[in-house]
Amino acid sequence: MRQESRKQEIVNAAAILFKEKGYSAVTMRDLATTMGIKAASLYNHIQSKQEILSTIIIELAEEFTSGMNEIVSSDQNSIQKLENIISLHIDVTLRNADGLASLNNDWMHLEEDNLLYFEKMRQDYEDNFRQIVKKGVDVNEIKSNNIEIIVFSTLSTLRTLYLWYPKQKNIDANILKKDMISVLLKGVV
Amino acid sequence: MRQESRKQEIVNAAAILFKEKGYSAVTMRDLATTMGIKAASLYNHIQSKQEILSTIIIELAEEFTSGMNEIVSSDQNSIQKLENIISLHIDVTLRNADGLASLNNDWMHLEEDNLLYFEKMRQDYEDNFRQIVKKGVDVNEIKSNNIEIIVFSTLSTLRTLYLWYPKQKNIDANILKKDMISVLLKGVV
């Protein structure tokens, strides 16, 4: 347990450094300095900078994947499913905005199997999203606009939340969910 | 004239390289190799990699700024203004998606005065956008949702268009404008 939580501290500190300087520019020495420990002692807890990156990104991607799987397999209608996807993104963003910066900016630095695994999860996520919108259009719950534009505009907003949210002051998670659902699904006019 | 158009070729080729590898990783030698010319002859047309980056980004930012100024000073209502902002982003994206990749990914590599000038233009753009939405809410043309969420969600979608659009096949600009305006302003339900 103690071991695990020390690893988590390292991962959290690394996520902040990656966000500020980008994965490529950060060294294990930078990380040790930031944490006020010796570089050698980092290696008691993790093997490499790559292990840190994959821990950050794969955990987040799995969180989105399991959230999406739960939404897909529920018996809710398309609108409720879209509302739950918006809530899922807000929940993950509020819990780990630093990690999402790594996922968005540095996923391409994942190596080999982790890269493939990540790309597969991201593709499946988008496909599930698209299927929900398509189904909604088919049963007249969603307007028959261009489906690709709906998927693109909703996902680009949700994926950028991690940049926007930290600049907002004291915004309540439930109010944010309600307003974001209204703007993204019902529009502004 | 000949001189000018050669410079434009260099800028266009550089924008593609910056998009693929990121500004920091591209050398003048890479650029010369891509263009099939000698590195030395690049310097007949431009002084530095930094000059290329600032040419790409500042021209685009000025294009957005003058487009926004025209929209702001028109006597249209808030909805028409938002529609024109959406059209402006689509027009610029269709004309220069490569350049927008530099603007989005590499603006922080601008030096000194250009960086300040760019940041000023971006801030003014967002302020103008916010004022249009605020005015629309005041006169009941726009729903009184959270204004910051409207500004954020619309701008994140428009700013990500350069990534999405090149993956779409044969999408007509006017249809794209109509559908994007519908999705962003009227919502999907």
HADDOCK unambig.tbl for C-alpha pairs under 7 A between the chains (distance, minus, plus):
assign (segid A and resid 141 and name CA) (segid B and resid 189 and name CA) 6.47 0.50 0.50
assign (segid A and resid 142 and name CA) (segid B and resid 188 and name CA) 5.66 0.50 0.50
assign (segid A and resid 142 and name CA) (segid B and resid 189 and name CA) 4.78 0.50 0.50
assign (segid A and resid 143 and name CA) (segid B and resid 188 and name CA) 5.42 0.50 0.50
assign (segid A and resid 143 and name CA) (segid B and resid 189 and name CA) 5.72 0.50 0.50
assign (segid A and resid 145 and name CA) (segid B and resid 179 and name CA) 6.29 0.50 0.50
assign (segid A and resid 146 and name CA) (segid B and resid 179 and name CA) 6.37 0.50 0.50
assign (segid A and resid 149 and name CA) (segid B and resid 180 and name CA) 6.66 0.50 0.50
assign (segid A and resid 150 and name CA) (segid B and resid 183 and name CA) 6.51 0.50 0.50
assign (segid A and resid 153 and name CA) (segid B and resid 157 and name CA) 5.15 0.50 0.50
assign (segid A and resid 156 and name CA) (segid B and resid 156 and name CA) 6.31 0.50 0.50
assign (segid A and resid 156 and name CA) (segid B and resid 157 and name CA) 5.52 0.50 0.50
assign (segid A and resid 156 and name CA) (segid B and resid 160 and name CA) 6.71 0.50 0.50
assign (segid A and resid 157 and name CA) (segid B and resid 153 and name CA) 5.16 0.50 0.50
assign (segid A and resid 157 and name CA) (segid B and resid 156 and name CA) 5.51 0.50 0.50
assign (segid A and resid 157 and name CA) (segid B and resid 157 and name CA) 5.97 0.50 0.50
assign (segid A and resid 160 and name CA) (segid B and resid 156 and name CA) 6.73 0.50 0.50
assign (segid A and resid 179 and name CA) (segid B and resid 145 and name CA) 6.28 0.50 0.50
assign (segid A and resid 179 and name CA) (segid B and resid 146 and name CA) 6.38 0.50 0.50
assign (segid A and resid 180 and name CA) (segid B and resid 149 and name CA) 6.66 0.50 0.50
assign (segid A and resid 183 and name CA) (segid B and resid 150 and name CA) 6.50 0.50 0.50
assign (segid A and resid 184 and name CA) (segid B and resid 187 and name CA) 6.14 0.50 0.50
assign (segid A and resid 185 and name CA) (segid B and resid 187 and name CA) 4.90 0.50 0.50
assign (segid A and resid 185 and name CA) (segid B and resid 188 and name CA) 5.21 0.50 0.50
assign (segid A and resid 185 and name CA) (segid B and resid 189 and name CA) 5.89 0.50 0.50
assign (segid A and resid 186 and name CA) (segid B and resid 186 and name CA) 6.34 0.50 0.50
assign (segid A and resid 186 and name CA) (segid B and resid 187 and name CA) 4.33 0.50 0.50
assign (segid A and resid 186 and name CA) (segid B and resid 188 and name CA) 6.18 0.50 0.50
assign (segid A and resid 186 and name CA) (segid B and resid 189 and name CA) 5.87 0.50 0.50
assign (segid A and resid 187 and name CA) (segid B and resid 184 and name CA) 6.13 0.50 0.50
assign (segid A and resid 187 and name CA) (segid B and resid 185 and name CA) 4.89 0.50 0.50
assign (segid A and resid 187 and name CA) (segid B and resid 186 and name CA) 4.35 0.50 0.50
assign (segid A and resid 187 and name CA) (segid B and resid 187 and name CA) 3.72 0.50 0.50
assign (segid A and resid 188 and name CA) (segid B and resid 142 and name CA) 5.64 0.50 0.50
assign (segid A and resid 188 and name CA) (segid B and resid 143 and name CA) 5.41 0.50 0.50
assign (segid A and resid 188 and name CA) (segid B and resid 185 and name CA) 5.22 0.50 0.50
assign (segid A and resid 188 and name CA) (segid B and resid 186 and name CA) 6.20 0.50 0.50
assign (segid A and resid 189 and name CA) (segid B and resid 141 and name CA) 6.45 0.50 0.50
assign (segid A and resid 189 and name CA) (segid B and resid 142 and name CA) 4.77 0.50 0.50
assign (segid A and resid 189 and name CA) (segid B and resid 143 and name CA) 5.70 0.50 0.50
assign (segid A and resid 189 and name CA) (segid B and resid 185 and name CA) 5.90 0.50 0.50
assign (segid A and resid 189 and name CA) (segid B and resid 186 and name CA) 5.88 0.50 0.50
